[in-house]
Amino acid sequence: MGSRYGGLKQIDPVGPNGETIIDYSIYDAIRAGFGRLVFVIRKDIEVQFREIIGSRFASQIAVDYVFQELDKLPAGFTVPPGRTKPWGTAHAILMAESAIQEPFAAINADDFYGAHAYRLMAEHLQSGTPDYAMVGFILRNTLSEFGTVARGICQVDEQQLLRSVVELTKIAPAGTGAIDQADGAVTHLTGDEAVSMNFWGFTPALFAQLKAEFVAFLQRSGTELKSECYIPTVTNDLVTAGRARVKVLRSQDSWFGVTYREDRPRVVASIRDLIARGDYPEKLWV
């Protein structure tokens, strides 16, 4: 929804020929070997999104659309009066169940992850392992100087398996580290922590688990107006209960995104640098 950005940031151009971050994500995914694309969007932006974004890729990759709406809830649950906020990233992924029958990656549309992250994830998904995966980034490289951000702070064991991920929702830079001040609690961070930027790899087995976790969330918080069911929280619950294993893949690339409109010039400049370095062509889609 782009409440902090002040607009539909997913379709805001950042490349030299009007490319969005989604363009670069899909370009990287295609050259890493991904063969199908599923957009999770709101129904009310479908026409605009198809015209501006989806139409670019029809000749490049198979494209499907699914819709995340407030009233798409399990039987027995209703939207509380006054709620306008979406139900969160776990609910968004659950909306794609009917469109996905194979191992898949899930990403944020407004985050630039870099080509190496897609190659790592493609290799993992093609390996046939039942393990889930996430691409890990370094916390200090994912912060914004213009306001707080939400990040999944990860604990990783010697085998690079995820031990836990805790979603902190109001992280800001603090000296060489960072600080989270959500709900009156203060958490000091070194800045070296591995974080989830919502680049996940799953098998279709996730959907049954998501359904159960989302029902539990609704039973617990479904009457609240702003509570969200986050995919890092769901994944953490699955890992700590021994119901899933998640491999943490370490990307060598820098992440950047546009949480705030003031972040955009840095993203534009960073993409220009990558083009100059030869990582991307001047024009993605010829």
Buried (B, 14 or more C-beta within 10 A) or exposed (E): EBEBBEEBBBBBBBBBEBBBBBBBBBBBBBEBEBEBBBBBBBEEBBEEBBEBBBEBBEEEEEBBBBBBBBEEBEEEBEBEEEBEEBBBBBBBBBBBBEBBEEBBBBBBBBBBBBBBBBBBBBBBBEEEBEBBBBBBBBBBEBBBEBEBBBBBBBBBEEEBEBEBBBBBBBBBBBEEBBBBBBEEEEBEBEBEBBBBBBBBBBBEEBBEBBEBBBBBBBEEEBEEEEBBBBBBBBBBBBBEEEEBBBBBBBBEBBBBBBBBBEBBEBBBEBBBEBBEEEBBEEEBEE
